[in-house]
Amino acid sequence: MMKEGPSSQGLALLLLVVLGVLWSLSYVLIKVSVPTVPPYTIVAGRIVIAAVLLLVYVRAIGDRLPPFGKAWVLIAGLGFFGNVLPFSLISWGQQYIDAGLTAILLGMVPLFTMLMVQLATREERPSLHGVLGILCGLSGLVILIGPDVLAGLGEHALAELAVVTAASSYALTTVLARRIGTGRAPASALVMLLASAMIVPVSAAADRPWALEPSAEAVAAILFMGAFSTGLATIIFFRLVAMRGATFTSFVNYLIPPFGVAWSALFLGETLDAAAAGALVLIMAGVALANRKPSRRAEAQPANPSTSRIP
C-alpha cells in the first residue's frame, strides 16, 4: 500500500462518502421502480446499463478489456459474489425479516472483511483504531435502526443466515478486488459485463421483462442507478480498494443506512429524528477512526506490487 499523506486520506474519505451517497440513493430509486418493475429486472437493468457505459468509456480512453484467460475467471467471481449472489440472498431473506434487521446484519461486512484479510493476506494488519472504528460504526447502525429490531433475532434463522452470508459475500468481493488489482476501468467494465451475463437469464426466467409496462419514473430511476449508482460507483469502489484497502472500503456499509434515511426524509417525506442524526455522527466517528494515519512503521512497509496497479 502506498505511503499516505493528509491529502490522500482526505481523498479516501471523500470517495467513501460519495460511494455511500451513490449506493444509498439506490434504496429510494428502487422504491420508485418496484411498483412497475420486478426486483430481478431492476438489478439486471442497472447492471446492463453500467456495463454498456463502462465499455463505451473504456473504448473512449483507448483502453481494452483484459485478454481472455485467468483474469476473466477471477473477475467473474467478483461479479458473482458482489452482485448476483448477495442480491439473491437478500431478496429471499427480506421475505421473512424486516429491513432494519437486514441492515444490522449487513453491518457485519467490515468485521467479516477484517477477518478475511487476515486469513487471506498479510497486507492489512488489524489496528486498535480499525477495531474501534468497526465497533463505533456498528453501534451507530444499531441506534439508527433501533435496538428493538434485535428482539426478533433468531425467529427466522435461515433468512438471517442468508443475509449474513450475503454480508460475507460482499466482504469477499472487497478482498478479491484488493488481491487481483482491479483499480483500472477495463476491469470494472468486465465485472459488469460478466455480471450481466449471469443476471439477465435470471431476470428473463423470473420476470419476463418484455411483457412489463414500466412507468417513466421507473425507467428514469433505473437509468440513473445504472449510470451512477452502479457504473460510476464501481469505478470508485475499485479505486478506493486500491488506495486504502479492503477493510476501510467496507465501512461504506455503515454509511448507506443513514444516507438512505436522509434521502427518504428528503424525497419520500419520511421522518428524520434526532436519534438518526446522532447515529450518523457515531458512524462518521467510526469511519474517521478507521481512516487514521497508520504508524510510521506501517508506512515503511514495502508496497505489494500486485495491488498497486492504479491508473
Summary of the structure (lengths in Angstrom):
residues: 311
radius of gyration: 19.0
end to end distance: 14.7
largest distance: 60.6
contacts: 1074
relative contact order: 0.22
helix: 77%
strand: 0%
